[in-house]
Amino acid sequence: MYTIYEADSGQLSMFEPTGEEPLELNEAEEMLRRLQRDDPAEFARVASLRNGIRSALAAVTKGAYVMCRAGEYQQLFLMDPEGNVCSRDLPRVLAAIRCERTARPAERPEGFNAAVMRVSRLFAEEVKQRTAERQYSVTLTPAQRYVQREIRVLFGATEDEEARARLNLLERAFCGTLSPVLRRELNKLRRNGVAGQNLERELRGLYEFHGLGRKERRGAFEQAAPPLPQVICSEALT
């Protein structure tokens, strides 16, 4: 975050002159290193600021800037005056919010908070989609593909709903991330050509012995609670 309220005066804080030239990340990092070296008290104040600060700046580029984060995923948004996202390009965003350290805050325009919340909802949807993609991007080993194929053969051969539910449970458990021990056990089943009811019986034994039911419940809880999307800071560019 480059533009922030001074603690007492309400003045904005910045480290370089205004300009529309693209500002690369390494340049911005050097500014922060220089600030940390030359003014450690100011650097500590900036580092301790709470999330969610909203400000406004009289700038060449008009619109707004929003920085969002969810876990390790971070995204910067530059919006036009109509509230549409016009860029996520880091150098362009940094150039738009760049200002002199002596610059004073402007009045936040009407509708600014609503625009920030629109971006927040957009980011939350992106986080949800990324989380879902990660959950379904597990690459199956040959042994897992074998087990999955055989389970689906068993599934198609029965109309019993309880039996199908058990097979679904086994497929979920053995087509996720497995320990080296379980991978070796599946390799053995594939190598020996174990199939049909014998395969189901072996898988159910492994499921119980290795406590996969507990791991699945814990994994379901973790997947149900993805990283919380947050607005780290935002600024109206007026």
C-alpha positions, 0 to 999 in steps of 0.5 A: 500500500503506497498512499496512506493517512498520516496518523495525526494530520490526515496527510497522505504518505508517499515516497516518490514524485507523481508520474504516469510512467509504469512503476515496476515492482522492484522499484516499489520494493526499493522505495520501501527498503529506502524508507525502512532504512531512512525513516524506520519509525514511518516504516513501522507505522505503515507496516502496522496499519489495519486492513480496510483503509479507504482514502482518496487522492487527486490524481491524473488517472481517474477512477479507483484502486482496490487491493484484495487478498485471500490467503496467499492469493493477492490481486490489485484492481484499477477501476475507471470512473464508471466503476469498471475494472480496467486493469490488473497490470501491476506497473500500471496500477502502481503508477496510478496511485503514485504520489508525493509524500506531501500530497493531501487526501481528497474527498472520497466521491459518492458511490466509492464504497459501493464500487469497492464492494463490487470489486470485493464481490468479484474477487470473492467469486474468483477465490471461490473458482480458484478453490474449486479448480484446485480441489479438482486438479489432482492428477491421478496415478495409474493405480488410482485410475485403475481403482476409479475405473473398477469402482465405476464398473461396480457402480453400474452393475448395482441399483442398490442405493446404499451400495452406490453410496459406499462406492462413491465414498471409496472413490472419493477417498482413493482418488484424492491425495494419498500417503505413500503407504496407500499408493503402494497398496493401490499399486499392489491391487492393480498389479495383481488385477484385483477387481469386482467384490474382492477389490471393494472388500480390499478398499474398505479394509484400507479405508478403515485401517488408515482412518480415511473417514476421519481424513475425508471429514477433516478435508471436507471441513477445510474445503468448506472454509476457503481463505477469507477474501479481504479488501486490504486497502482502497483509494478513490482517484479523483 
